[in-house]
């Protein structure tokens, strides 16, 4: 017999519900046997699908916590608190907070793509933190010991970008390790 959808393919299978001839490309395995696509009514798992408002809430929560975490990271880094082992603890906290905010915004739906959203928000948080560190504590204003006043110093765009992408003014290794651990924490909270 010939497949009802692909007439050039010979088959010996038929749908368990309607009896229509189906080939190996058409068949859908169900708990009660093989069926044609129309009888199987293949739908996406509703747990793994998010609506538009849920997606907007998840993105909003990710951006909000990334912004707040980044500002906090920049202020603490500028003060000199975020260094060494404490930077790792702070980074893990930021990653955890991002993941939990996204989970709360989506009613804890197990959507796999949310892990990538959380990881991206963690990286964004560290970029925002370095911008905040440069804005609050950057080299644009320095103390002049001769005059005894704070004076503006010209900073080139290259110096500004170098500072923004320098993941830790007090140690590149700790900063990069902290960013990677924060990203990993945010990503694996969804696994």
MODELLER restraints for C-alpha pairs under 7 A, 6 or more apart:
rsr = mdl.restraints
at = mdl.atoms
rsr.add(forms.Gaussian(group=physical.xy_distance, feature=features.Distance(at['CA:1:A'], at['CA:10:A']), mean=5.79, stdev=0.5))
rsr.add(forms.Gaussian(group=physical.xy_distance, feature=features.Distance(at['CA:1:A'], at['CA:11:A']), mean=5.79, stdev=0.5))
rsr.add(forms.Gaussian(group=physical.xy_distance, feature=features.Distance(at['CA:1:A'], at['CA:12:A']), mean=6.49, stdev=0.5))
rsr.add(forms.Gaussian(group=physical.xy_distance, feature=features.Distance(at['CA:2:A'], at['CA:8:A']), mean=6.82, stdev=0.5))
rsr.add(forms.Gaussian(group=physical.xy_distance, feature=features.Distance(at['CA:2:A'], at['CA:9:A']), mean=5.79, stdev=0.5))
rsr.add(forms.Gaussian(group=physical.xy_distance, feature=features.Distance(at['CA:2:A'], at['CA:10:A']), mean=4.57, stdev=0.5))
rsr.add(forms.Gaussian(group=physical.xy_distance, feature=features.Distance(at['CA:2:A'], at['CA:11:A']), mean=5.79, stdev=0.5))
rsr.add(forms.Gaussian(group=physical.xy_distance, feature=features.Distance(at['CA:2:A'], at['CA:21:A']), mean=6.60, stdev=0.5))
rsr.add(forms.Gaussian(group=physical.xy_distance, feature=features.Distance(at['CA:3:A'], at['CA:9:A']), mean=5.81, stdev=0.5))
rsr.add(forms.Gaussian(group=physical.xy_distance, feature=features.Distance(at['CA:3:A'], at['CA:10:A']), mean=6.20, stdev=0.5))
rsr.add(forms.Gaussian(group=physical.xy_distance, feature=features.Distance(at['CA:3:A'], at['CA:11:A']), mean=6.15, stdev=0.5))
rsr.add(forms.Gaussian(group=physical.xy_distance, feature=features.Distance(at['CA:3:A'], at['CA:21:A']), mean=4.94, stdev=0.5))
rsr.add(forms.Gaussian(group=physical.xy_distance, feature=features.Distance(at['CA:3:A'], at['CA:22:A']), mean=4.79, stdev=0.5))
rsr.add(forms.Gaussian(group=physical.xy_distance, feature=features.Distance(at['CA:3:A'], at['CA:23:A']), mean=5.53, stdev=0.5))
rsr.add(forms.Gaussian(group=physical.xy_distance, feature=features.Distance(at['CA:4:A'], at['CA:20:A']), mean=6.69, stdev=0.5))
rsr.add(forms.Gaussian(group=physical.xy_distance, feature=features.Distance(at['CA:4:A'], at['CA:21:A']), mean=5.51, stdev=0.5))
rsr.add(forms.Gaussian(group=physical.xy_distance, feature=features.Distance(at['CA:4:A'], at['CA:22:A']), mean=6.21, stdev=0.5))
rsr.add(forms.Gaussian(group=physical.xy_distance, feature=features.Distance(at['CA:9:A'], at['CA:23:A']), mean=6.96, stdev=0.5))
rsr.add(forms.Gaussian(group=physical.xy_distance, feature=features.Distance(at['CA:11:A'], at['CA:22:A']), mean=6.74, stdev=0.5))
rsr.add(forms.Gaussian(group=physical.xy_distance, feature=features.Distance(at['CA:11:A'], at['CA:23:A']), mean=5.49, stdev=0.5))
rsr.add(forms.Gaussian(group=physical.xy_distance, feature=features.Distance(at['CA:13:A'], at['CA:21:A']), mean=5.94, stdev=0.5))
rsr.add(forms.Gaussian(group=physical.xy_distance, feature=features.Distance(at['CA:13:A'], at['CA:22:A']), mean=5.64, stdev=0.5))
rsr.add(forms.Gaussian(group=physical.xy_distance, feature=features.Distance(at['CA:13:A'], at['CA:23:A']), mean=6.51, stdev=0.5))
rsr.add(forms.Gaussian(group=physical.xy_distance, feature=features.Distance(at['CA:14:A'], at['CA:20:A']), mean=5.30, stdev=0.5))
rsr.add(forms.Gaussian(group=physical.xy_distance, feature=features.Distance(at['CA:14:A'], at['CA:21:A']), mean=4.25, stdev=0.5))
rsr.add(forms.Gaussian(group=physical.xy_distance, feature=features.Distance(at['CA:14:A'], at['CA:22:A']), mean=5.30, stdev=0.5))
rsr.add(forms.Gaussian(group=physical.xy_distance, feature=features.Distance(at['CA:15:A'], at['CA:21:A']), mean=6.38, stdev=0.5))
rsr.add(forms.Gaussian(group=physical.xy_distance, feature=features.Distance(at['CA:15:A'], at['CA:22:A']), mean=6.53, stdev=0.5))
rsr.add(forms.Gaussian(group=physical.xy_distance, feature=features.Distance(at['CA:15:A'], at['CA:34:A']), mean=5.91, stdev=0.5))
rsr.add(forms.Gaussian(group=physical.xy_distance, feature=features.Distance(at['CA:15:A'], at['CA:35:A']), mean=4.31, stdev=0.5))
rsr.add(forms.Gaussian(group=physical.xy_distance, feature=features.Distance(at['CA:15:A'], at['CA:36:A']), mean=5.44, stdev=0.5))
rsr.add(forms.Gaussian(group=physical.xy_distance, feature=features.Distance(at['CA:16:A'], at['CA:33:A']), mean=6.30, stdev=0.5))
rsr.add(forms.Gaussian(group=physical.xy_distance, feature=features.Distance(at['CA:16:A'], at['CA:34:A']), mean=6.01, stdev=0.5))
rsr.add(forms.Gaussian(group=physical.xy_distance, feature=features.Distance(at['CA:16:A'], at['CA:35:A']), mean=5.57, stdev=0.5))
rsr.add(forms.Gaussian(group=physical.xy_distance, feature=features.Distance(at['CA:17:A'], at['CA:35:A']), mean=6.62, stdev=0.5))
rsr.add(forms.Gaussian(group=physical.xy_distance, feature=features.Distance(at['CA:17:A'], at['CA:39:A']), mean=6.87, stdev=0.5))
rsr.add(forms.Gaussian(group=physical.xy_distance, feature=features.Distance(at['CA:22:A'], at['CA:36:A']), mean=6.41, stdev=0.5))
rsr.add(forms.Gaussian(group=physical.xy_distance, feature=features.Distance(at['CA:26:A'], at['CA:36:A']), mean=6.26, stdev=0.5))
rsr.add(forms.Gaussian(group=physical.xy_distance, feature=features.Distance(at['CA:26:A'], at['CA:37:A']), mean=6.63, stdev=0.5))
rsr.add(forms.Gaussian(group=physical.xy_distance, feature=features.Distance(at['CA:27:A'], at['CA:34:A']), mean=5.97, stdev=0.5))
rsr.add(forms.Gaussian(group=physical.xy_distance, feature=features.Distance(at['CA:27:A'], at['CA:35:A']), mean=5.70, stdev=0.5))
rsr.add(forms.Gaussian(group=physical.xy_distance, feature=features.Distance(at['CA:27:A'], at['CA:36:A']), mean=5.33, stdev=0.5))
rsr.add(forms.Gaussian(group=physical.xy_distance, feature=features.Distance(at['CA:27:A'], at['CA:37:A']), mean=6.76, stdev=0.5))
rsr.add(forms.Gaussian(group=physical.xy_distance, feature=features.Distance(at['CA:28:A'], at['CA:34:A']), mean=5.53, stdev=0.5))
rsr.add(forms.Gaussian(group=physical.xy_distance, feature=features.Distance(at['CA:28:A'], at['CA:35:A']), mean=5.30, stdev=0.5))
rsr.add(forms.Gaussian(group=physical.xy_distance, feature=features.Distance(at['CA:28:A'], at['CA:36:A']), mean=6.11, stdev=0.5))
rsr.add(forms.Gaussian(group=physical.xy_distance, feature=features.Distance(at['CA:28:A'], at['CA:37:A']), mean=6.23, stdev=0.5))
rsr.add(forms.Gaussian(group=physical.xy_distance, feature=features.Distance(at['CA:28:A'], at['CA:40:A']), mean=6.63, stdev=0.5))
rsr.add(forms.Gaussian(group=physical.xy_distance, feature=features.Distance(at['CA:29:A'], at['CA:35:A']), mean=6.52, stdev=0.5))
rsr.add(forms.Gaussian(group=physical.xy_distance, feature=features.Distance(at['CA:47:A'], at['CA:109:A']), mean=6.16, stdev=0.5))
rsr.add(forms.Gaussian(group=physical.xy_distance, feature=features.Distance(at['CA:47:A'], at['CA:110:A']), mean=6.74, stdev=0.5))
rsr.add(forms.Gaussian(group=physical.xy_distance, feature=features.Distance(at['CA:48:A'], at['CA:109:A']), mean=6.92, stdev=0.5))
rsr.add(forms.Gaussian(group=physical.xy_distance, feature=features.Distance(at['CA:48:A'], at['CA:110:A']), mean=6.20, stdev=0.5))
rsr.add(forms.Gaussian(group=physical.xy_distance, feature=features.Distance(at['CA:48:A'], at['CA:111:A']), mean=4.87, stdev=0.5))
rsr.add(forms.Gaussian(group=physical.xy_distance, feature=features.Distance(at['CA:49:A'], at['CA:111:A']), mean=6.92, stdev=0.5))
rsr.add(forms.Gaussian(group=physical.xy_distance, feature=features.Distance(at['CA:54:A'], at['CA:106:A']), mean=5.75, stdev=0.5))
rsr.add(forms.Gaussian(group=physical.xy_distance, feature=features.Distance(at['CA:57:A'], at['CA:105:A']), mean=5.64, stdev=0.5))
rsr.add(forms.Gaussian(group=physical.xy_distance, feature=features.Distance(at['CA:58:A'], at['CA:102:A']), mean=5.09, stdev=0.5))
rsr.add(forms.Gaussian(group=physical.xy_distance, feature=features.Distance(at['CA:58:A'], at['CA:105:A']), mean=5.42, stdev=0.5))
rsr.add(forms.Gaussian(group=physical.xy_distance, feature=features.Distance(at['CA:58:A'], at['CA:106:A']), mean=6.15, stdev=0.5))
rsr.add(forms.Gaussian(group=physical.xy_distance, feature=features.Distance(at['CA:61:A'], at['CA:101:A']), mean=5.80, stdev=0.5))
rsr.add(forms.Gaussian(group=physical.xy_distance, feature=features.Distance(at['CA:61:A'], at['CA:102:A']), mean=5.70, stdev=0.5))
rsr.add(forms.Gaussian(group=physical.xy_distance, feature=features.Distance(at['CA:61:A'], at['CA:105:A']), mean=6.65, stdev=0.5))
rsr.add(forms.Gaussian(group=physical.xy_distance, feature=features.Distance(at['CA:62:A'], at['CA:98:A']), mean=5.88, stdev=0.5))
rsr.add(forms.Gaussian(group=physical.xy_distance, feature=features.Distance(at['CA:62:A'], at['CA:101:A']), mean=6.83, stdev=0.5))
rsr.add(forms.Gaussian(group=physical.xy_distance, feature=features.Distance(at['CA:62:A'], at['CA:102:A']), mean=5.96, stdev=0.5))
rsr.add(forms.Gaussian(group=physical.xy_distance, feature=features.Distance(at['CA:62:A'], at['CA:118:A']), mean=6.53, stdev=0.5))
rsr.add(forms.Gaussian(group=physical.xy_distance, feature=features.Distance(at['CA:62:A'], at['CA:121:A']), mean=5.81, stdev=0.5))
rsr.add(forms.Gaussian(group=physical.xy_distance, feature=features.Distance(at['CA:63:A'], at['CA:121:A']), mean=6.36, stdev=0.5))
rsr.add(forms.Gaussian(group=physical.xy_distance, feature=features.Distance(at['CA:65:A'], at['CA:98:A']), mean=5.69, stdev=0.5))
rsr.add(forms.Gaussian(group=physical.xy_distance, feature=features.Distance(at['CA:66:A'], at['CA:98:A']), mean=6.65, stdev=0.5))
rsr.add(forms.Gaussian(group=physical.xy_distance, feature=features.Distance(at['CA:66:A'], at['CA:121:A']), mean=5.52, stdev=0.5))
rsr.add(forms.Gaussian(group=physical.xy_distance, feature=features.Distance(at['CA:66:A'], at['CA:122:A']), mean=6.26, stdev=0.5))
rsr.add(forms.Gaussian(group=physical.xy_distance, feature=features.Distance(at['CA:66:A'], at['CA:124:A']), mean=6.44, stdev=0.5))
rsr.add(forms.Gaussian(group=physical.xy_distance, feature=features.Distance(at['CA:66:A'], at['CA:125:A']), mean=4.42, stdev=0.5))
rsr.add(forms.Gaussian(group=physical.xy_distance, feature=features.Distance(at['CA:67:A'], at['CA:125:A']), mean=5.90, stdev=0.5))
rsr.add(forms.Gaussian(group=physical.xy_distance, feature=features.Distance(at['CA:67:A'], at['CA:128:A']), mean=6.59, stdev=0.5))
rsr.add(forms.Gaussian(group=physical.xy_distance, feature=features.Distance(at['CA:69:A'], at['CA:94:A']), mean=5.92, stdev=0.5))
rsr.add(forms.Gaussian(group=physical.xy_distance, feature=features.Distance(at['CA:69:A'], at['CA:125:A']), mean=6.02, stdev=0.5))
rsr.add(forms.Gaussian(group=physical.xy_distance, feature=features.Distance(at['CA:70:A'], at['CA:125:A']), mean=4.33, stdev=0.5))
rsr.add(forms.Gaussian(group=physical.xy_distance, feature=features.Distance(at['CA:70:A'], at['CA:126:A']), mean=5.58, stdev=0.5))
rsr.add(forms.Gaussian(group=physical.xy_distance, feature=features.Distance(at['CA:70:A'], at['CA:128:A']), mean=4.86, stdev=0.5))
rsr.add(forms.Gaussian(group=physical.xy_distance, feature=features.Distance(at['CA:70:A'], at['CA:129:A']), mean=3.88, stdev=0.5))
rsr.add(forms.Gaussian(group=physical.xy_distance, feature=features.Distance(at['CA:71:A'], at['CA:128:A']), mean=6.56, stdev=0.5))
rsr.add(forms.Gaussian(group=physical.xy_distance, feature=features.Distance(at['CA:71:A'], at['CA:129:A']), mean=5.24, stdev=0.5))
rsr.add(forms.Gaussian(group=physical.xy_distance, feature=features.Distance(at['CA:71:A'], at['CA:132:A']), mean=5.76, stdev=0.5))
rsr.add(forms.Gaussian(group=physical.xy_distance, feature=features.Distance(at['CA:73:A'], at['CA:129:A']), mean=5.10, stdev=0.5))
rsr.add(forms.Gaussian(group=physical.xy_distance, feature=features.Distance(at['CA:74:A'], at['CA:129:A']), mean=4.07, stdev=0.5))
rsr.add(forms.Gaussian(group=physical.xy_distance, feature=features.Distance(at['CA:74:A'], at['CA:130:A']), mean=5.68, stdev=0.5))
rsr.add(forms.Gaussian(group=physical.xy_distance, feature=features.Distance(at['CA:74:A'], at['CA:132:A']), mean=4.87, stdev=0.5))
rsr.add(forms.Gaussian(group=physical.xy_distance, feature=features.Distance(at['CA:74:A'], at['CA:133:A']), mean=4.20, stdev=0.5))
rsr.add(forms.Gaussian(group=physical.xy_distance, feature=features.Distance(at['CA:75:A'], at['CA:132:A']), mean=6.87, stdev=0.5))
rsr.add(forms.Gaussian(group=physical.xy_distance, feature=features.Distance(at['CA:75:A'], at['CA:133:A']), mean=6.01, stdev=0.5))
rsr.add(forms.Gaussian(group=physical.xy_distance, feature=features.Distance(at['CA:76:A'], at['CA:82:A']), mean=5.60, stdev=0.5))
rsr.add(forms.Gaussian(group=physical.xy_distance, feature=features.Distance(at['CA:77:A'], at['CA:133:A']), mean=6.60, stdev=0.5))
rsr.add(forms.Gaussian(group=physical.xy_distance, feature=features.Distance(at['CA:78:A'], at['CA:133:A']), mean=5.46, stdev=0.5))
rsr.add(forms.Gaussian(group=physical.xy_distance, feature=features.Distance(at['CA:78:A'], at['CA:137:A']), mean=5.56, stdev=0.5))
rsr.add(forms.Gaussian(group=physical.xy_distance, feature=features.Distance(at['CA:83:A'], at['CA:170:A']), mean=6.81, stdev=0.5))
rsr.add(forms.Gaussian(group=physical.xy_distance, feature=features.Distance(at['CA:84:A'], at['CA:174:A']), mean=5.96, stdev=0.5))
rsr.add(forms.Gaussian(group=physical.xy_distance, feature=features.Distance(at['CA:87:A'], at['CA:178:A']), mean=6.16, stdev=0.5))
rsr.add(forms.Gaussian(group=physical.xy_distance, feature=features.Distance(at['CA:88:A'], at['CA:178:A']), mean=4.85, stdev=0.5))
rsr.add(forms.Gaussian(group=physical.xy_distance, feature=features.Distance(at['CA:91:A'], at['CA:178:A']), mean=5.36, stdev=0.5))
rsr.add(forms.Gaussian(group=physical.xy_distance, feature=features.Distance(at['CA:91:A'], at['CA:179:A']), mean=6.52, stdev=0.5))
rsr.add(forms.Gaussian(group=physical.xy_distance, feature=features.Distance(at['CA:91:A'], at['CA:181:A']), mean=6.71, stdev=0.5))
rsr.add(forms.Gaussian(group=physical.xy_distance, feature=features.Distance(at['CA:91:A'], at['CA:182:A']), mean=4.85, stdev=0.5))
rsr.add(forms.Gaussian(group=physical.xy_distance, feature=features.Distance(at['CA:92:A'], at['CA:181:A']), mean=6.25, stdev=0.5))
rsr.add(forms.Gaussian(group=physical.xy_distance, feature=features.Distance(at['CA:92:A'], at['CA:182:A']), mean=4.81, stdev=0.5))
rsr.add(forms.Gaussian(group=physical.xy_distance, feature=features.Distance(at['CA:92:A'], at['CA:185:A']), mean=6.19, stdev=0.5))
rsr.add(forms.Gaussian(group=physical.xy_distance, feature=features.Distance(at['CA:94:A'], at['CA:182:A']), mean=6.39, stdev=0.5))
rsr.add(forms.Gaussian(group=physical.xy_distance, feature=features.Distance(at['CA:95:A'], at['CA:122:A']), mean=5.93, stdev=0.5))
rsr.add(forms.Gaussian(group=physical.xy_distance, feature=features.Distance(at['CA:95:A'], at['CA:182:A']), mean=4.41, stdev=0.5))
rsr.add(forms.Gaussian(group=physical.xy_distance, feature=features.Distance(at['CA:95:A'], at['CA:183:A']), mean=6.07, stdev=0.5))
rsr.add(forms.Gaussian(group=physical.xy_distance, feature=features.Distance(at['CA:95:A'], at['CA:185:A']), mean=5.22, stdev=0.5))
rsr.add(forms.Gaussian(group=physical.xy_distance, feature=features.Distance(at['CA:95:A'], at['CA:186:A']), mean=4.39, stdev=0.5))
rsr.add(forms.Gaussian(group=physical.xy_distance, feature=features.Distance(at['CA:96:A'], at['CA:185:A']), mean=6.04, stdev=0.5))
rsr.add(forms.Gaussian(group=physical.xy_distance, feature=features.Distance(at['CA:96:A'], at['CA:186:A']), mean=5.63, stdev=0.5))
rsr.add(forms.Gaussian(group=physical.xy_distance, feature=features.Distance(at['CA:98:A'], at['CA:118:A']), mean=6.25, stdev=0.5))
rsr.add(forms.Gaussian(group=physical.xy_distance, feature=features.Distance(at['CA:98:A'], at['CA:186:A']), mean=6.34, stdev=0.5))
rsr.add(forms.Gaussian(group=physical.xy_distance, feature=features.Distance(at['CA:99:A'], at['CA:118:A']), mean=5.74, stdev=0.5))
rsr.add(forms.Gaussian(group=physical.xy_distance, feature=features.Distance(at['CA:99:A'], at['CA:186:A']), mean=5.02, stdev=0.5))
rsr.add(forms.Gaussian(group=physical.xy_distance, feature=features.Distance(at['CA:99:A'], at['CA:189:A']), mean=6.26, stdev=0.5))
rsr.add(forms.Gaussian(group=physical.xy_distance, feature=features.Distance(at['CA:115:A'], at['CA:187:A']), mean=4.63, stdev=0.5))
rsr.add(forms.Gaussian(group=physical.xy_distance, feature=features.Distance(at['CA:115:A'], at['CA:190:A']), mean=5.52, stdev=0.5))
rsr.add(forms.Gaussian(group=physical.xy_distance, feature=features.Distance(at['CA:116:A'], at['CA:187:A']), mean=6.41, stdev=0.5))
rsr.add(forms.Gaussian(group=physical.xy_distance, feature=features.Distance(at['CA:118:A'], at['CA:186:A']), mean=5.30, stdev=0.5))
rsr.add(forms.Gaussian(group=physical.xy_distance, feature=features.Distance(at['CA:118:A'], at['CA:187:A']), mean=5.85, stdev=0.5))
rsr.add(forms.Gaussian(group=physical.xy_distance, feature=features.Distance(at['CA:119:A'], at['CA:183:A']), mean=4.77, stdev=0.5))
rsr.add(forms.Gaussian(group=physical.xy_distance, feature=features.Distance(at['CA:119:A'], at['CA:184:A']), mean=6.95, stdev=0.5))
rsr.add(forms.Gaussian(group=physical.xy_distance, feature=features.Distance(at['CA:119:A'], at['CA:186:A']), mean=5.50, stdev=0.5))
rsr.add(forms.Gaussian(group=physical.xy_distance, feature=features.Distance(at['CA:119:A'], at['CA:187:A']), mean=5.13, stdev=0.5))
rsr.add(forms.Gaussian(group=physical.xy_distance, feature=features.Distance(at['CA:122:A'], at['CA:182:A']), mean=6.17, stdev=0.5))
rsr.add(forms.Gaussian(group=physical.xy_distance, feature=features.Distance(at['CA:122:A'], at['CA:183:A']), mean=5.16, stdev=0.5))
rsr.add(forms.Gaussian(group=physical.xy_distance, feature=features.Distance(at['CA:122:A'], at['CA:186:A']), mean=6.81, stdev=0.5))
rsr.add(forms.Gaussian(group=physical.xy_distance, feature=features.Distance(at['CA:123:A'], at['CA:179:A']), mean=6.64, stdev=0.5))
rsr.add(forms.Gaussian(group=physical.xy_distance, feature=features.Distance(at['CA:123:A'], at['CA:183:A']), mean=6.39, stdev=0.5))
rsr.add(forms.Gaussian(group=physical.xy_distance, feature=features.Distance(at['CA:126:A'], at['CA:179:A']), mean=6.55, stdev=0.5))
rsr.add(forms.Gaussian(group=physical.xy_distance, feature=features.Distance(at['CA:127:A'], at['CA:164:A']), mean=6.74, stdev=0.5))
rsr.add(forms.Gaussian(group=physical.xy_distance, feature=features.Distance(at['CA:127:A'], at['CA:165:A']), mean=6.98, stdev=0.5))
rsr.add(forms.Gaussian(group=physical.xy_distance, feature=features.Distance(at['CA:130:A'], at['CA:164:A']), mean=4.94, stdev=0.5))
rsr.add(forms.Gaussian(group=physical.xy_distance, feature=features.Distance(at['CA:130:A'], at['CA:167:A']), mean=6.66, stdev=0.5))
rsr.add(forms.Gaussian(group=physical.xy_distance, feature=features.Distance(at['CA:131:A'], at['CA:164:A']), mean=5.27, stdev=0.5))
rsr.add(forms.Gaussian(group=physical.xy_distance, feature=features.Distance(at['CA:134:A'], at['CA:163:A']), mean=6.79, stdev=0.5))
rsr.add(forms.Gaussian(group=physical.xy_distance, feature=features.Distance(at['CA:134:A'], at['CA:164:A']), mean=6.85, stdev=0.5))
rsr.add(forms.Gaussian(group=physical.xy_distance, feature=features.Distance(at['CA:140:A'], at['CA:152:A']), mean=5.66, stdev=0.5))
rsr.add(forms.Gaussian(group=physical.xy_distance, feature=features.Distance(at['CA:140:A'], at['CA:153:A']), mean=5.13, stdev=0.5))
rsr.add(forms.Gaussian(group=physical.xy_distance, feature=features.Distance(at['CA:140:A'], at['CA:154:A']), mean=6.44, stdev=0.5))
rsr.add(forms.Gaussian(group=physical.xy_distance, feature=features.Distance(at['CA:140:A'], at['CA:155:A']), mean=6.03, stdev=0.5))
rsr.add(forms.Gaussian(group=physical.xy_distance, feature=features.Distance(at['CA:141:A'], at['CA:150:A']), mean=6.33, stdev=0.5))
rsr.add(forms.Gaussian(group=physical.xy_distance, feature=features.Distance(at['CA:141:A'], at['CA:151:A']), mean=5.53, stdev=0.5))
rsr.add(forms.Gaussian(group=physical.xy_distance, feature=features.Distance(at['CA:141:A'], at['CA:152:A']), mean=4.48, stdev=0.5))
rsr.add(forms.Gaussian(group=physical.xy_distance, feature=features.Distance(at['CA:141:A'], at['CA:153:A']), mean=5.73, stdev=0.5))
rsr.add(forms.Gaussian(group=physical.xy_distance, feature=features.Distance(at['CA:142:A'], at['CA:150:A']), mean=5.47, stdev=0.5))
rsr.add(forms.Gaussian(group=physical.xy_distance, feature=features.Distance(at['CA:142:A'], at['CA:151:A']), mean=5.65, stdev=0.5))
rsr.add(forms.Gaussian(group=physical.xy_distance, feature=features.Distance(at['CA:142:A'], at['CA:152:A']), mean=6.47, stdev=0.5))
rsr.add(forms.Gaussian(group=physical.xy_distance, feature=features.Distance(at['CA:142:A'], at['CA:153:A']), mean=6.72, stdev=0.5))
rsr.add(forms.Gaussian(group=physical.xy_distance, feature=features.Distance(at['CA:143:A'], at['CA:149:A']), mean=5.83, stdev=0.5))
rsr.add(forms.Gaussian(group=physical.xy_distance, feature=features.Distance(at['CA:143:A'], at['CA:150:A']), mean=4.30, stdev=0.5))
rsr.add(forms.Gaussian(group=physical.xy_distance, feature=features.Distance(at['CA:143:A'], at['CA:151:A']), mean=6.26, stdev=0.5))
rsr.add(forms.Gaussian(group=physical.xy_distance, feature=features.Distance(at['CA:144:A'], at['CA:150:A']), mean=5.94, stdev=0.5))
rsr.add(forms.Gaussian(group=physical.xy_distance, feature=features.Distance(at['CA:144:A'], at['CA:151:A']), mean=6.60, stdev=0.5))
rsr.add(forms.Gaussian(group=physical.xy_distance, feature=features.Distance(at['CA:166:A'], at['CA:172:A']), mean=6.83, stdev=0.5))
rsr.add(forms.Gaussian(group=physical.xy_distance, feature=features.Distance(at['CA:167:A'], at['CA:175:A']), mean=4.87, stdev=0.5))
rsr.add(forms.Gaussian(group=physical.xy_distance, feature=features.Distance(at['CA:167:A'], at['CA:176:A']), mean=5.86, stdev=0.5))
rsr.add(forms.Gaussian(group=physical.xy_distance, feature=features.Distance(at['CA:168:A'], at['CA:174:A']), mean=6.98, stdev=0.5))
rsr.add(forms.Gaussian(group=physical.xy_distance, feature=features.Distance(at['CA:168:A'], at['CA:175:A']), mean=4.54, stdev=0.5))
